[in-house]
Amino acid sequence: QGLLLEKKIRNLTRDSGFQAGDMVEVTLEFHVSTQLSHVAVNDPIPAGSNILSEAYGGFSWGEKSYAGYKLYFEVLPAGVNVVQYQYQLNNPGSFKLPPTHAEALYMPGIYADTPNAAMRID
């Protein structure tokens, strides 16, 4: 209700599959029915990966870590809002990540989870 989150991952290095050293672009699309304030987002990345760039989009503040990207919106306007960033895959293996989570901090009934597909990195 009120918030839908879509996540798209695109390998910038090759057309299919993932290998250590590949650069990946993440696009987060927030579909919001009415303006929300104080929204926090946690987007996990595979262990050992490095976020390469600052995210760009309409967020207020972001924090990069080896676990993922945390984003904060003071105001998330109604409509579609897009945030993108890139990271590099460094370790081979199979990775099962927790869902990407967004929530309105002072309205706990408004949140969105989008599952992350398992990643196989050769």
PADO-195143 format. One record per atom (N, C-alpha, C, O): residue in one letter; x, y, z. Coordinates in steps of 0.2 Angstrom, whole numbers, padded with zeros to 4 digits, always signed. Example, Ala and Ser with C-alpha at 12.3 -4.5 7.8 and 13.67 -1.06 7.14 Angstrom:
2
a+0066-0028+0039
a+0062-0022+0039
a+0066-0016+0039
a+0071-0017+0042
s+0064-0011+0035
s+0068-0005+0036
s+0064+0000+0039
s+0067+0006+0040
//
This chain:
122
q+0004-0006+0000
q+0000+0000+0000
q+0004+0006+0000
q+0008+0007+0005
g+0004+0010-0005
g+0007+0016-0005
g+0015+0016-0008
g+0017+0021-0010
l+0018+0011-0008
l+0025+0010-0010
l+0026+0003-0013
l+0025-0002-0010
l+0029+0004-0019
l+0031-0002-0023
l+0039-0001-0025
l+0040+0004-0027
l+0043-0006-0024
l+0050-0006-0025
l+0052-0011-0031
l+0050-0017-0030
e+0055-0009-0036
e+0057-0013-0041
e+0065-0012-0042
e+0068-0007-0041
k+0068-0018-0042
k+0076-0018-0043
k+0078-0021-0049
k+0076-0027-0051
k+0082-0018-0053
k+0085-0021-0059
k+0092-0021-0059
k+0095-0016-0057
i+0095-0026-0061
i+0103-0027-0061
i+0105-0028-0068
i+0102-0032-0072
r+0110-0024-0070
r+0113-0025-0077
r+0120-0026-0076
r+0124-0022-0073
n+0123-0031-0080
n+0130-0032-0080
n+0133-0027-0085
n+0131-0028-0091
l+0137-0023-0084
l+0140-0018-0088
l+0146-0021-0092
l+0148-0018-0097
t+0149-0027-0090
t+0155-0030-0093
t+0153-0035-0098
t+0157-0035-0103
r+0148-0039-0097
r+0146-0044-0102
r+0139-0045-0103
r+0135-0042-0098
d+0137-0048-0108
d+0129-0049-0109
d+0126-0054-0105
d+0120-0053-0104
s+0129-0059-0103
s+0126-0064-0099
s+0130-0067-0093
s+0137-0067-0094
g+0128-0069-0088
g+0132-0072-0082
g+0136-0067-0079
g+0136-0061-0081
f+0139-0069-0073
f+0143-0064-0069
f+0150-0068-0068
f+0150-0074-0067
q+0155-0064-0068
q+0162-0066-0067
q+0165-0061-0062
q+0163-0055-0062
a+0170-0063-0058
a+0173-0059-0054
a+0177-0054-0058
a+0180-0055-0063
g+0176-0047-0056
g+0179-0042-0059
g+0174-0038-0063
g+0175-0032-0066
d+0168-0041-0064
d+0162-0037-0068
d+0160-0031-0064
d+0160-0031-0058
m+0158-0026-0068
m+0154-0021-0065
m+0147-0021-0066
m+0145-0023-0072
v+0143-0020-0061
v+0136-0021-0061
v+0132-0014-0060
v+0135-0010-0055
e+0127-0013-0063
e+0123-0007-0062
e+0117-0009-0059
e+0113-0013-0061
v+0115-0005-0053
v+0109-0007-0050
v+0104-0001-0051
v+0106+0005-0050
t+0098-0002-0053
t+0093+0003-0054
t+0087+0001-0049
t+0084-0004-0049
l+0086+0006-0044
l+0080+0005-0040
l+0074+0010-0042
l+0076+0016-0042
e+0069+0007-0043
e+0063+0011-0045
e+0058+0011-0039
e+0055+0006-0037
f+0056+0017-0037
f+0051+0018-0031
f+0045+0020-0034
f+0044+0026-0037
h+0039+0017-0034
h+0033+0019-0036
h+0029+0021-0030
h+0027+0016-0026
v+0027+0027-0030
v+0024+0030-0024
v+0017+0033-0025
v+0017+0037-0030
s+0012+0031-0022
s+0005+0033-0023
s+0004+0040-0021
s+0000+0044-0024
t+0007+0042-0015
t+0006+0048-0012
t+0013+0050-0009
t+0017+0046-0007
q+0015+0057-0008
q+0021+0059-0006
q+0022+0056+0001
q+0018+0056+0005
l+0028+0053+0002
l+0030+0050+0009
l+0036+0054+0011
l+0040+0057+0008
s+0037+0054+0018
s+0043+0058+0021
s+0046+0053+0025
s+0043+0048+0028
h+0053+0054+0026
h+0057+0050+0030
h+0057+0042+0028
h+0055+0038+0032
v+0059+0041+0022
v+0060+0034+0019
v+0067+0031+0020
v+0071+0035+0017
a+0068+0026+0022
a+0074+0022+0023
a+0075+0016+0018
a+0070+0013+0018
v+0080+0015+0015
v+0081+0009+0010
v+0087+0006+0012
v+0093+0009+0013
n+0087-0001+0012
n+0093-0005+0013
n+0094-0010+0007
n+0089-0014+0006
d+0099-0009+0003
d+0100-0013-0003
d+0106-0017-0003
d+0112-0014-0003
p+0106-0023-0001
p+0112-0027+0000
p+0115-0029-0007
p+0112-0029-0012
i+0122-0030-0006
i+0126-0032-0012
i+0130-0039-0010
i+0131-0040-0004
p+0132-0043-0015
p+0136-0049-0013
p+0142-0047-0009
p+0146-0042-0010
a+0144-0052-0005
a+0150-0051+0000
a+0156-0050-0005
a+0157-0054-0010
g+0160-0046-0002
g+0167-0044-0006
g+0166-0040-0012
g+0171-0038-0014
s+0160-0037-0013
s+0159-0032-0019
s+0161-0025-0016
s+0160-0024-0010
n+0163-0021-0021
n+0164-0014-0019
n+0160-0009-0023
n+0159-0010-0029
i+0156-0005-0019
i+0152+0000-0023
i+0157+0005-0026
i+0161+0008-0022
l+0156+0007-0032
l+0161+0011-0036
l+0160+0018-0036
l+0164+0022-0036
s+0153+0020-0036
s+0151+0027-0037
s+0146+0029-0032
s+0142+0024-0029
e+0145+0035-0031
e+0140+0038-0027
e+0133+0036-0031
e+0133+0037-0037
a+0128+0035-0027
a+0122+0034-0031
a+0119+0040-0033
a+0121+0046-0030
y+0115+0040-0039
y+0113+0046-0041
y+0105+0045-0042
y+0103+0040-0044
g+0102+0051-0040
g+0094+0051-0040
g+0092+0056-0035
g+0096+0060-0033
g+0086+0055-0033
g+0083+0061-0029
g+0083+0059-0021
g+0078+0061-0018
f+0088+0056-0019
f+0088+0054-0012
f+0092+0060-0008
f+0095+0064-0011
s+0091+0060-0001
s+0094+0065+0003
s+0101+0063+0005
s+0105+0068+0006
w+0102+0057+0007
w+0108+0055+0010
w+0109+0047+0008
w+0104+0044+0008
g+0115+0045+0007
g+0117+0038+0006
g+0123+0036+0010
g+0128+0040+0011
e+0123+0030+0011
e+0129+0027+0015
e+0131+0021+0011
e+0128+0016+0011
k+0138+0021+0009
k+0140+0015+0006
k+0144+0010+0011
k+0147+0013+0016
s+0143+0004+0010
s+0147-0001+0015
s+0148-0007+0011
s+0146-0008+0005
y+0152-0012+0014
y+0153-0018+0010
y+0147-0023+0010
y+0147-0028+0007
a+0142-0021+0014
a+0136-0025+0015
a+0131-0022+0010
a+0126-0026+0008
g+0131-0016+0008
g+0126-0014+0003
g+0126-0006+0003
g+0130-0003+0006
y+0121-0003+0000
y+0119+0004+0000
y+0113+0005+0005
y+0108+0002+0004
k+0114+0010+0009
k+0108+0013+0013
k+0107+0020+0010
k+0111+0024+0010
l+0100+0021+0009
l+0098+0027+0006
l+0093+0030+0011
l+0089+0026+0014
y+0092+0037+0011
y+0087+0040+0015
y+0084+0046+0011
y+0088+0050+0008
f+0078+0046+0011
f+0074+0051+0008
f+0070+0055+0013
f+0066+0052+0017
e+0072+0062+0013
e+0068+0066+0018
e+0061+0066+0015
e+0056+0066+0019
v+0060+0067+0008
v+0054+0067+0005
v+0054+0063-0001
v+0059+0063-0005
l+0050+0058-0002
l+0049+0054-0008
l+0043+0056-0012
l+0037+0054-0009
p+0043+0060-0017
p+0037+0062-0020
p+0033+0057-0023
p+0036+0051-0025
a+0027+0058-0024
a+0022+0054-0028
a+0025+0053-0035
a+0028+0057-0038
g+0024+0047-0038
g+0026+0045-0044
g+0031+0040-0044
g+0032+0036-0039
v+0035+0040-0050
v+0041+0035-0050
v+0047+0039-0049
v+0049+0044-0052
n+0051+0036-0044
n+0058+0039-0042
n+0063+0034-0043
n+0062+0028-0042
v+0069+0036-0046
v+0074+0031-0048
v+0081+0033-0045
v+0083+0039-0045
v+0084+0028-0043
v+0091+0029-0040
v+0095+0024-0043
v+0093+0018-0044
q+0101+0025-0045
q+0106+0021-0048
q+0113+0021-0045
q+0115+0026-0042
y+0116+0015-0045
y+0123+0015-0043
y+0127+0009-0046
y+0123+0005-0049
q+0133+0009-0046
q+0137+0003-0048
q+0141+0000-0043
q+0144+0004-0038
y+0142-0006-0044
y+0147-0010-0039
y+0151-0015-0044
y+0149-0017-0049
q+0157-0017-0041
q+0161-0022-0044
q+0161-0029-0040
q+0161-0029-0034
l+0160-0034-0044
l+0160-0041-0041
l+0167-0043-0040
l+0171-0043-0045
n+0169-0045-0034
n+0176-0047-0033
n+0177-0054-0031
n+0183-0057-0033
n+0172-0057-0029
n+0173-0064-0026
n+0169-0069-0030
n+0163-0068-0031
p+0171-0075-0032
p+0167-0080-0036
p+0163-0083-0030
p+0165-0084-0024
g+0157-0086-0032
g+0153-0090-0028
g+0146-0089-0029
g+0144-0086-0034
s+0142-0093-0025
s+0135-0092-0025
s+0132-0088-0019
s+0134-0089-0014
f+0128-0083-0021
f+0126-0078-0016
f+0119-0077-0016
f+0116-0077-0021
k+0116-0078-0010
k+0109-0077-0008
k+0108-0071-0004
k+0110-0072+0002
l+0106-0066-0006
l+0105-0060-0003
l+0098-0059+0000
l+0093-0061-0002
p+0098-0055+0006
p+0091-0054+0009
p+0088-0049+0004
p+0091-0046+0000
p+0081-0048+0005
p+0077-0043+0001
p+0080-0036+0002
p+0082-0034+0007
t+0079-0032-0004
t+0080-0025-0003
t+0074-0022+0000
t+0068-0024-0001
h+0075-0018+0005
h+0069-0016+0010
h+0069-0008+0010
h+0074-0005+0010
a+0063-0006+0009
a+0061+0001+0010
a+0056+0002+0015
a+0051-0002+0015
e+0056+0007+0019
e+0051+0009+0024
e+0050+0016+0025
e+0055+0019+0026
a+0044+0018+0026
a+0043+0025+0029
a+0044+0024+0037
a+0040+0021+0040
l+0049+0028+0039
l+0051+0027+0046
l+0045+0028+0051
l+0045+0025+0056
y+0041+0033+0050
y+0036+0035+0055
y+0029+0033+0053
y+0024+0035+0056
m+0029+0029+0048
m+0023+0025+0046
m+0024+0018+0045
m+0025+0016+0039
p+0025+0014+0050
p+0027+0007+0049
p+0023+0003+0045
p+0026-0003+0043
g+0017+0004+0043
g+0013+0000+0039
g+0014+0001+0032
g+0012-0002+0027
i+0019+0006+0030
i+0021+0007+0023
i+0028+0005+0022
i+0032+0009+0024
y+0029+0000+0018
y+0035-0003+0017
y+0035-0007+0011
y+0030-0009+0008
a+0041-0009+0008
a+0041-0013+0002
a+0047-0017+0003
a+0053-0015+0005
d+0047-0023+0001
d+0052-0028+0000
d+0052-0031-0007
d+0047-0033-0009
t+0058-0031-0010
t+0059-0035-0016
t+0064-0040-0016
t+0070-0038-0014
p+0063-0046-0017
p+0067-0051-0017
p+0073-0050-0021
p+0073-0048-0027
n+0079-0053-0019
n+0085-0053-0023
n+0086-0060-0026
n+0087-0064-0022
a+0087-0061-0032
a+0088-0067-0035
a+0095-0070-0033
a+0100-0065-0032
a+0096-0076-0032
a+0103-0079-0031
a+0107-0077-0036
a+0105-0077-0042
m+0114-0075-0035
m+0119-0074-0040
m+0124-0079-0040
m+0127-0081-0034
r+0126-0081-0046
r+0132-0086-0046
r+0137-0082-0050
r+0136-0079-0056
i+0143-0081-0047
i+0148-0077-0049
i+0154-0082-0051
i+0157-0086-0046
d+0156-0083-0057
d+0161-0088-0059
d+0168-0084-0058
d+0173-0088-0060
//
